[in-house]
Each structure stands twice: as C-alpha cells, then as structure tokens.
Amino acid sequence: MPSKPNPFDEIERMFDRMSDQFEALDPTEVAGTVAGSAGGITVDVVDEGDRFVVTADVPGYESDDIDVTLPDATTLRISAERTDATESEHGEPEEGVFVRRERRRTATSRTVSLPEPVEEDGTTASYQHGVLTVELPKERPADDDGHTIPIE
C-alpha cells in the first residue's frame, strides 16, 4: 500500500515558490530611489560632494562570496552567493541523506542607480562585520572652456 502524501510538504513547496516570487520583485527601488527591500540587500547612498558612499548590509557572507561591479557609470551592482557548509561540491550532504532540507544555497543581489556618473578608477570596497562599504569618486566634469593650448 503506497504511503499517503504529507500535506505539509505541499504547503512547504507553495511557500518556497511564493518566497522566490517575492524575492524577484523589488518594488522599493524605482528610478534611482534607494530604500529597503524585503529579503534583499538594503543600502544607504550618501553624496559626500566629490564621491558617493554606498553602505550595504550583507550579513552571513564572506568577502569572497560578494561581487561588486559597475556595469556602467551610473549603476552599481552588488551580488552575494554562498552554499551551506553541510553540502559537498555536488550538492549532496557530506554524510547521510537529507530527510528535510531547509538550509541551502543562498544568493541575493541589488542594483543601485546612482544620480551622477562615477569613475571606475579610485573606486574602493571594504567589508567588515556584515557591512559592505563602497566608495565611488564622481566623474570630474570636463572644463566648459576646453583645454587652452599656449601659442609660441
């Protein structure tokens, strides 16, 4: 006689699907507006005159798990991914067989629109106690008068 399916397994799968769908949505980031996002990376962006300083909460990751990129001069992308320590490279437990699996690969990302272009050179990032700090120097405006060439 086949065993009865556990109704809680189906409910758990439904919650997993809903969670994945909510994580895909980020209604708090609209056209350069930066605010907290449910389940994502929360950031603060401070304009310090000659640079922007972005502070992001990325707890539970090591610095090697985090990637910071500038896809273009006004966009900062932060992504983090880790795999639970109980798994091997092939996704199987190091010992035994999973009976229940709630801890797994964790990934998160955030794209931040900056109000002004920044320079790639001089950009720095540091990570300490779950907080990522990225300093982005602003692009220097070209002189409106151009460059004067002396005549000899």
C-alpha positions in Angstrom: 0.0 0.0 0.0 1.5 3.3 -1.0 2.1 5.9 1.7 -0.1 8.9 1.9 1.5 12.2 0.7 2.3 14.6 3.5 0.0 17.7 3.1 2.7 19.8 4.9 5.2 19.0 2.1 2.9 20.6 -0.5 2.3 23.7 1.8 6.1 24.0 2.2 6.6 23.9 -1.6 4.0 26.5 -2.0 5.7 28.8 0.5 9.0 28.3 -1.3 7.5 29.2 -4.6 5.9 32.3 -3.1 9.1 33.3 -1.4 11.0 33.0 -4.7 8.5 35.2 -6.4 8.6 37.9 -3.7 12.4 37.9 -3.9 12.2 38.5 -7.6 10.2 41.7 -7.0 11.8 44.8 -5.6 9.1 47.4 -5.5 11.2 49.7 -3.3 13.8 50.5 -6.0 12.3 52.8 -8.6 14.2 55.1 -10.9 17.2 55.7 -8.6 15.2 55.7 -5.3 17.0 53.6 -2.8 15.1 52.1 0.1 15.0 48.8 2.0 13.9 45.7 0.1 12.3 42.7 1.7 14.6 39.8 1.5 17.3 41.7 -0.4 20.3 43.8 0.3 19.4 47.1 2.0 21.6 50.1 1.1 22.3 53.7 2.1 23.7 56.1 -0.6 25.4 59.2 0.7 26.6 62.1 -1.5 29.8 63.4 0.0 30.4 66.1 -2.7 33.2 64.5 -4.6 32.1 60.9 -4.2 29.2 58.6 -3.3 29.5 56.2 -0.4 27.2 53.2 -0.6 26.8 51.2 2.6 25.1 47.8 2.2 24.0 45.2 4.7 25.2 41.7 3.6 25.3 39.7 6.8 26.2 36.0 6.7 28.6 36.2 3.7 32.4 36.2 3.5 34.1 38.9 1.4 34.9 36.2 -1.2 31.2 35.5 -1.7 30.4 39.1 -2.6 30.8 40.7 -6.1 30.7 44.4 -6.7 30.5 45.7 -10.3 29.9 48.8 -12.2 28.0 47.8 -15.4 28.1 51.5 -16.4 29.0 54.9 -14.9 25.7 55.3 -13.1 24.9 51.8 -11.9 26.4 49.8 -9.0 25.6 46.1 -8.8 26.1 44.1 -5.5 25.6 40.3 -5.5 26.4 37.7 -3.0 26.2 33.9 -3.1 27.1 31.1 -0.7 26.5 27.5 -0.3 25.7 25.9 3.0 28.7 24.3 4.7 26.9 21.0 5.1 26.9 20.3 1.3 29.7 19.0 -0.9 30.6 20.4 -4.3 27.9 18.2 -5.8 25.1 19.5 -3.7 24.9 16.3 -1.6 25.4 16.2 2.2 28.9 15.2 3.3 27.4 12.4 5.4 23.9 10.8 5.3 20.8 11.6 3.3 18.6 14.6 3.6 15.3 13.9 5.4 14.4 17.6 5.4 16.3 20.3 3.7 15.7 24.0 4.5 19.2 25.3 4.5 20.6 25.6 1.0 22.4 27.9 -1.4 21.7 31.5 -0.7 22.0 34.3 -3.2 21.0 37.9 -3.2 21.7 40.9 -5.3 20.9 44.6 -5.6 21.3 47.1 -8.4 21.6 50.7 -7.3 21.1 53.6 -9.7 23.5 56.5 -8.9 22.3 60.1 -9.5 25.6 61.1 -11.3 28.3 59.2 -13.2 31.2 57.8 -11.3 34.8 56.9 -12.2 35.9 53.3 -12.1 39.4 54.3 -11.2 39.7 55.1 -7.5 36.6 53.1 -6.5 37.2 51.0 -3.4 35.2 48.5 -1.4 35.6 47.1 2.1 33.6 44.5 4.1 33.5 44.3 7.8 31.1 42.7 10.2 28.4 42.1 7.5 28.6 45.6 6.2 29.9 46.4 2.7 31.1 50.0 2.1 31.8 51.1 -1.5 33.3 54.5 -2.2 32.8 55.8 -5.7 34.5 59.0 -6.9 32.3 61.2 -9.0 33.2 61.7 -12.6 35.0 65.0 -13.0 33.2 67.3 -15.3 35.1 68.5 -18.4 36.0 72.1 -18.4 33.4 74.1 -20.3 36.1 76.3 -21.9 38.0 73.2 -23.0 41.8 73.0 -22.8 43.8 76.1 -23.7 46.9 75.5 -25.9 49.6 78.1 -25.5 50.9 79.6 -28.7 54.7 80.0 -29.0 
